[in-house]
């Protein structure tokens, strides 16, 4: 995961998924949202945690729960559409 994040490509994570990026030690200084029960873990890993339906911080797109899927999916489409195609 750390190597992938290093590419700068978008990383989308919802619900408990942000645990993966916290485990990879790539959330320090990043702004994220997640399921409420893992927010303390994200803070302990150095992230700024917000309670928003979707949060976009650079390459990271995070969301709290499946209830937030409409906003999460829209943010993913917008972020992926902005990535230049590989040559």
C-alpha distances in whole Angstrom, upper triangle without the diagonal:
4,5,5,6,9,10,12,11,12,10,12,12,16,18,16,12,11,11,8,7,10,9,6,9,9,12,15,17,16,18,16,18,18,20,23,22,19,20,21,17,16,19,19,15,17,16,20,20,22,24,24,24,21,19,18,17,16,13,13,15,15,18,20,22,23,26,24,23,26,24,21,21,23,21,18,21,22,19,18,22,21,19,21,21,20,23
4,5,5,6,9,11,12,13,11,14,14,18,20,18,15,13,13,10,8,10,9,6,7,7,10,12,15,14,17,16,19,19,22,24,23,20,20,21,18,16,18,18,14,15,15,19,20,22,25,25,25,22,20,18,16,15,13,13,16,17,20,22,24,25,28,26,25,28,26,22,23,25,22,20,23,23,20,19,23,22,19,21,22,21,23
4,5,5,7,10,11,13,12,15,16,20,22,21,17,16,16,13,11,14,13,9,11,10,13,15,18,17,20,19,22,22,25,27,27,23,24,25,21,19,22,21,18,19,19,22,23,25,28,27,27,24,22,20,18,16,14,14,17,19,22,25,26,27,30,28,27,29,27,24,24,26,23,20,23,23,20,19,22,21,18,19,20,18,20
4,5,5,7,7,9,9,12,14,18,20,19,15,15,15,12,10,14,14,10,12,10,13,16,18,16,18,18,20,20,23,26,26,22,23,24,21,19,22,22,18,19,18,21,22,24,26,25,25,21,20,17,16,14,11,12,15,16,20,22,24,25,27,25,24,26,24,21,21,22,20,17,19,20,16,15,18,18,15,16,17,15,18
4,5,6,7,8,7,11,12,16,19,18,14,13,14,11,9,12,12,9,10,8,10,13,14,12,15,15,17,18,21,24,24,20,20,22,19,16,19,19,16,16,15,18,19,21,23,22,22,19,17,14,13,11,8,9,12,14,18,20,22,24,26,23,23,24,22,19,20,21,18,16,18,18,15,14,18,17,14,16,17,17,20
4,5,8,10,11,14,16,20,23,22,18,16,17,15,12,14,15,11,12,9,12,14,15,14,17,17,20,22,25,27,27,24,23,24,22,19,21,21,17,17,17,20,21,23,26,25,26,22,20,17,15,12,10,12,15,17,21,24,26,27,30,27,26,28,26,22,23,24,21,19,21,20,17,16,19,18,15,16,17,16,19
4,5,9,10,14,17,20,23,23,19,18,19,17,14,17,18,14,15,12,15,17,18,16,19,19,22,23,26,29,29,26,25,27,24,22,24,24,21,21,20,22,23,25,27,26,26,22,20,17,15,12,10,12,15,18,22,25,26,27,30,27,25,27,25,22,22,22,19,17,19,18,15,14,17,15,12,13,14,13,15
4,7,9,12,15,19,22,22,18,17,19,16,14,16,18,15,15,12,13,15,15,14,16,16,19,21,24,27,28,24,24,25,23,20,22,23,20,19,18,19,21,22,24,23,23,19,17,14,12,9,6,9,12,15,19,22,24,25,27,24,23,24,22,19,19,20,16,15,16,16,12,12,14,12,10,11,13,13,16
4,7,10,13,17,20,20,17,16,18,16,14,17,18,15,17,13,15,17,18,15,17,16,19,20,23,26,27,24,24,26,24,21,23,24,21,21,19,21,21,22,24,22,22,18,16,13,12,10,6,9,11,14,18,21,22,23,25,22,21,22,20,17,16,17,14,12,13,13,9,9,11,10,8,10,11,11,15
4,6,10,13,17,18,14,13,16,14,12,16,17,15,16,13,14,17,17,14,14,14,16,17,20,23,24,21,21,24,22,19,21,23,20,20,17,18,19,19,21,19,18,14,13,10,10,8,4,6,7,11,14,17,19,19,21,18,17,18,16,13,13,14,11,8,10,11,7,7,10,10,8,11,13,14,17
4,7,10,14,14,10,10,13,11,9,12,14,13,14,11,12,15,16,12,13,11,13,14,17,20,21,18,18,20,19,16,18,20,17,17,15,17,16,17,19,17,16,13,12,10,10,9,6,5,6,8,12,15,16,17,19,17,15,17,15,12,12,14,11,9,12,13,9,10,13,13,12,15,16,17,21
4,7,11,12,9,9,12,11,10,13,15,14,16,13,13,17,17,13,13,11,11,11,14,17,19,16,16,20,18,15,18,20,18,18,15,17,15,16,16,15,13,10,10,9,11,11,8,6,5,6,8,12,13,13,16,13,12,14,12,9,9,11,9,7,10,12,9,10,13,14,14,17,18,19,23
4,7,8,5,6,9,9,9,11,13,13,15,13,12,16,17,13,13,9,9,8,11,14,15,13,13,17,15,13,16,18,16,17,14,15,14,14,14,14,12,10,10,11,12,13,11,8,6,5,7,9,10,11,14,12,11,14,13,9,11,13,11,10,13,15,13,14,17,18,17,21,22,23,26
4,6,5,7,10,11,11,13,15,16,17,16,15,18,19,15,14,10,8,6,8,11,13,11,12,16,15,13,16,19,17,18,15,16,13,13,13,12,10,9,10,12,14,16,14,11,8,5,5,6,6,8,10,9,9,12,11,8,10,13,12,11,15,16,15,16,19,20,20,24,25,26,30
4,6,7,9,11,12,13,15,17,18,17,16,19,20,17,15,11,8,5,5,8,10,9,10,14,13,12,15,17,17,18,16,16,13,13,12,12,10,11,12,15,16,19,17,14,12,8,6,5,5,7,10,9,10,14,13,11,13,16,15,15,18,20,19,20,23,24,24,28,28,30,33
4,6,6,8,10,11,12,14,16,16,14,17,19,16,15,12,10,6,6,9,8,7,9,12,11,11,14,15,14,17,15,16,13,14,14,15,14,14,14,16,17,20,18,14,13,10,9,8,8,11,13,13,14,17,17,14,16,19,18,17,21,22,21,21,25,26,25,29,29,30,34
4,5,6,8,9,10,12,14,13,13,16,18,15,15,11,10,8,9,12,12,10,11,14,12,11,15,16,14,16,14,16,14,15,15,15,14,13,14,15,16,17,15,12,11,8,9,9,10,12,15,14,14,17,16,13,15,18,16,15,18,20,18,18,22,23,22,25,26,26,30
4,5,5,6,9,10,11,10,9,12,14,11,11,8,8,7,9,11,11,8,9,12,10,8,11,13,11,13,10,12,11,13,14,14,14,12,12,13,13,15,13,10,10,7,9,10,11,14,16,15,15,18,17,14,16,18,16,15,19,20,17,18,22,22,21,25,26,26,30
4,6,5,6,9,10,11,10,13,15,13,14,11,11,9,10,12,11,7,9,11,8,7,11,11,10,12,11,14,13,15,16,17,17,16,15,16,16,18,16,13,13,11,12,12,14,16,19,18,18,22,20,17,19,22,20,19,22,23,21,22,25,25,24,28,29,29,32
4,5,5,6,9,9,10,13,16,14,15,13,13,12,13,15,14,11,13,14,11,10,14,14,11,14,13,16,15,18,19,19,19,17,16,17,16,17,15,12,13,12,14,14,16,17,20,19,19,22,21,18,19,22,20,18,21,23,20,20,24,24,22,25,26,26,29
4,5,5,6,6,6,10,13,11,12,10,12,12,14,16,16,12,13,14,11,9,12,13,9,11,10,13,13,16,18,18,18,16,15,14,13,14,12,10,11,11,13,15,17,19,21,20,19,22,21,17,19,21,18,17,20,21,18,19,22,22,20,23,24,24,28
4,5,5,6,6,8,11,10,12,10,12,11,13,15,14,10,10,11,8,6,9,9,6,9,8,12,12,15,17,18,19,17,16,16,15,16,15,12,14,12,15,15,17,20,22,21,21,24,22,19,22,24,21,20,23,24,21,22,25,25,24,27,28,28,31
4,5,8,9,11,15,14,16,14,15,14,16,17,16,12,13,13,9,9,12,11,8,11,12,15,16,19,21,22,22,21,19,19,18,19,17,15,17,15,17,18,20,22,25,23,24,27,25,22,24,26,24,22,26,26,23,24,27,27,25,28,29,28,32
4,6,8,10,14,13,16,15,17,16,18,20,19,15,16,16,13,11,14,13,10,12,13,16,17,20,22,23,23,21,19,19,17,17,15,14,16,16,18,19,21,23,26,24,24,27,25,22,24,26,23,21,24,25,22,22,26,25,23,25,26,25,28
4,6,7,11,11,14,14,16,16,18,19,19,15,15,15,11,10,12,11,7,9,10,14,15,18,21,22,23,21,19,18,16,16,15,14,16,16,19,20,22,25,27,25,26,28,26,23,25,27,23,22,26,26,22,23,27,25,24,26,28,27,30
4,6,9,8,11,11,14,15,18,20,19,16,15,16,13,10,12,12,8,9,9,12,14,17,20,20,21,19,16,15,12,12,11,10,13,14,17,19,21,24,26,24,24,26,24,21,22,24,20,19,23,22,19,20,23,22,20,23,24,24,27
4,6,5,8,8,11,13,16,17,17,13,12,13,11,8,9,10,7,6,5,9,10,13,16,17,18,16,13,13,10,11,11,9,12,12,15,16,19,22,24,21,22,24,22,19,21,22,19,18,22,22,18,20,23,22,21,24,26,26,29
4,6,9,10,13,15,18,18,19,15,13,13,12,9,9,9,6,4,5,8,11,14,17,19,21,18,15,15,12,13,14,12,15,15,18,19,22,25,26,24,25,27,24,22,24,25,22,22,25,24,21,23,26,24,23,26,28,28,31
4,7,10,13,16,19,19,20,17,14,15,14,11,10,11,9,6,5,7,10,13,16,17,20,17,14,13,10,11,13,12,14,15,17,19,22,25,26,24,25,26,23,21,24,24,21,21,24,23,20,22,25,23,22,25,28,28,31
4,6,10,13,16,17,18,15,13,14,13,10,10,12,10,8,5,6,8,11,14,14,16,14,10,10,7,8,10,8,11,11,14,16,19,22,23,20,21,23,20,17,20,21,17,17,21,19,16,19,22,20,20,23,25,26,29
4,7,11,14,15,17,14,11,13,13,10,10,13,12,9,6,5,6,7,10,11,13,11,7,8,6,9,11,8,9,9,11,13,17,19,20,17,19,20,17,15,18,18,15,16,19,18,16,19,21,20,20,24,26,27,31
4,7,11,12,14,11,9,12,12,8,9,13,11,10,7,6,5,6,9,9,10,8,6,7,7,11,11,8,8,6,8,9,13,16,17,14,16,17,15,13,16,17,14,14,18,17,15,18,21,20,20,24,26,27,31
4,7,8,11,9,8,11,12,9,10,14,13,13,9,8,5,5,6,6,8,7,6,9,10,14,14,10,9,6,6,6,10,13,13,11,13,15,13,11,15,16,13,14,18,18,17,19,22,22,22,26,28,29,33
4,6,8,7,6,10,10,9,11,14,13,14,11,11,8,8,8,9,9,9,9,12,13,16,16,12,10,7,6,4,7,11,12,11,12,15,14,12,15,17,15,15,19,20,18,20,23,23,24,28,29,30,34
4,6,6,7,10,11,10,13,15,15,17,14,14,11,11,9,10,10,11,13,16,17,20,19,16,14,10,8,5,6,10,11,11,13,16,15,13,17,19,18,18,21,22,21,23,26,27,27,31,32,33,37
4,6,6,8,10,10,12,14,15,16,14,13,10,10,8,11,12,13,14,17,19,22,22,18,16,13,11,7,9,13,13,13,16,19,18,16,20,22,20,21,25,25,24,26,29,29,30,34,35,36,40
4,6,7,8,10,12,13,14,16,15,15,12,13,12,15,15,17,17,20,21,24,23,20,18,15,13,10,11,15,16,16,18,22,21,19,22,25,23,23,27,28,26,28,31,32,32,35,37,37,41
4,5,5,6,9,10,11,13,12,13,10,12,12,14,15,16,15,18,18,21,20,17,16,13,12,10,12,15,17,17,18,22,20,18,21,24,22,22,25,26,24,26,29,29,29,33,34,35,38
4,5,5,6,9,10,11,9,9,7,9,9,12,14,14,14,16,16,19,19,16,15,12,12,10,13,16,17,17,19,22,20,18,21,23,21,21,25,25,23,26,29,28,28,32,34,35,38
4,5,5,6,9,10,9,10,9,11,12,16,18,18,17,19,19,22,22,18,19,15,16,14,16,20,21,20,23,25,23,22,25,27,24,25,29,29,27,29,32,31,31,35,36,37,41
4,5,5,6,9,9,11,10,13,14,17,19,18,17,19,18,21,20,17,18,15,16,14,17,20,22,21,23,26,24,21,24,27,24,24,28,28,26,27,31,30,30,33,34,35,38
4,5,5,6,5,8,7,10,12,15,16,16,14,15,14,17,17,14,14,12,13,13,16,19,21,19,21,23,21,19,22,24,21,21,25,25,22,24,27,27,26,30,31,32,35
4,5,5,5,6,6,10,13,15,18,17,15,17,15,18,19,16,17,14,16,15,18,22,23,21,23,26,23,21,25,26,23,23,27,27,24,27,30,29,28,32,34,34,38
4,5,7,10,10,14,16,19,21,21,18,20,18,20,21,18,19,17,19,18,21,24,26,24,26,29,26,24,27,29,26,26,30,30,27,29,32,31,30,34,35,36,39
4,6,9,11,14,17,19,21,20,17,18,16,18,18,15,17,16,18,18,20,24,25,24,25,28,25,23,26,27,24,24,27,27,24,26,29,28,27,30,32,32,35
4,7,9,13,16,18,20,19,16,17,14,16,17,15,17,16,18,18,21,25,26,24,25,28,25,23,26,27,23,24,27,26,24,26,29,27,26,29,32,32,35
4,6,9,13,14,17,15,12,13,11,13,14,12,13,12,14,15,18,22,23,20,22,24,21,19,22,23,20,20,24,23,20,23,26,24,24,27,30,30,34
4,7,10,12,15,14,11,12,10,13,15,13,14,12,14,14,18,21,22,19,21,23,20,19,22,22,19,20,24,23,20,23,26,24,25,28,31,32,35
4,7,9,12,11,9,12,11,15,16,13,13,10,11,11,14,18,18,16,19,20,18,16,20,21,18,19,23,22,20,23,26,25,25,29,31,32,36
4,6,9,9,8,11,11,15,16,13,12,10,10,10,13,17,16,14,17,18,15,15,18,19,16,18,21,20,19,22,25,24,25,29,31,33,36
4,7,8,9,12,14,18,19,15,13,11,9,8,11,14,13,11,15,16,14,13,17,18,16,18,21,21,20,23,25,25,26,30,32,34,38
4,5,6,10,12,16,17,14,11,9,7,7,10,13,12,9,12,13,10,10,14,14,13,15,18,17,17,20,22,22,24,28,30,32,35
4,7,10,13,17,17,14,11,8,6,6,8,10,8,5,8,9,7,7,11,11,11,13,16,16,16,18,20,21,23,26,28,30,34
4,7,10,13,13,10,7,6,4,7,9,11,11,7,9,9,6,6,9,10,8,10,13,12,12,15,17,17,19,23,25,27,30
4,6,10,11,8,6,5,6,9,12,14,14,11,12,13,10,8,12,12,9,11,14,13,12,15,17,16,18,21,24,26,29
4,6,7,6,5,7,9,12,15,17,17,14,14,14,11,9,12,11,8,9,12,10,9,12,14,13,14,18,21,23,26
4,6,5,7,9,12,15,18,20,20,17,17,18,15,13,15,15,11,12,15,13,10,14,16,14,15,18,21,22,26
4,6,8,11,14,18,20,22,23,19,19,20,17,15,16,16,12,12,14,12,9,12,14,12,12,15,18,19,22
4,7,10,14,17,19,20,22,19,18,19,16,14,15,15,11,10,13,11,8,9,12,11,10,13,16,17,20
4,6,10,13,16,17,19,16,16,17,14,11,13,14,10,10,13,12,9,11,14,13,13,16,18,20,23
4,7,11,13,14,15,12,12,13,10,8,10,10,7,7,11,10,8,10,13,13,14,17,19,21,24
4,7,9,11,13,10,10,12,10,7,10,12,9,9,13,13,12,14,17,17,17,21,23,24,28
4,6,8,9,7,8,10,8,6,10,11,10,10,14,15,14,16,19,19,20,24,25,27,31
4,7,8,7,9,12,11,9,12,14,13,14,17,18,18,20,22,23,24,28,29,31,34
4,5,6,7,11,11,9,12,14,14,15,18,19,19,20,23,24,25,29,30,31,35
4,5,5,9,10,9,10,13,14,14,17,19,19,20,22,24,25,28,29,31,34
4,6,8,9,9,11,13,14,15,18,19,20,21,23,25,26,30,31,33,37
4,6,6,6,9,10,11,12,15,16,17,18,20,22,23,27,28,30,34
4,6,5,6,8,10,10,12,14,15,16,18,20,21,25,25,28,31
4,6,5,6,9,10,11,12,14,16,17,19,21,24,25,27,31
4,6,5,6,9,10,11,12,14,15,17,19,22,24,27,30
4,5,5,6,9,10,11,12,14,16,17,21,22,24,28
4,5,5,6,9,10,10,12,14,16,19,20,22,26
4,5,5,6,9,10,11,13,15,18,19,22,25
4,5,5,6,8,10,11,13,16,18,21,24
4,5,5,6,8,10,11,15,16,18,22
4,6,5,6,9,10,13,14,17,20
4,6,5,6,9,12,14,17,20
4,5,5,7,11,13,15,19
4,5,5,9,10,12,16
4,6,8,9,12,15
4,6,9,12,15
4,6,9,12
4,6,9
4,6
4
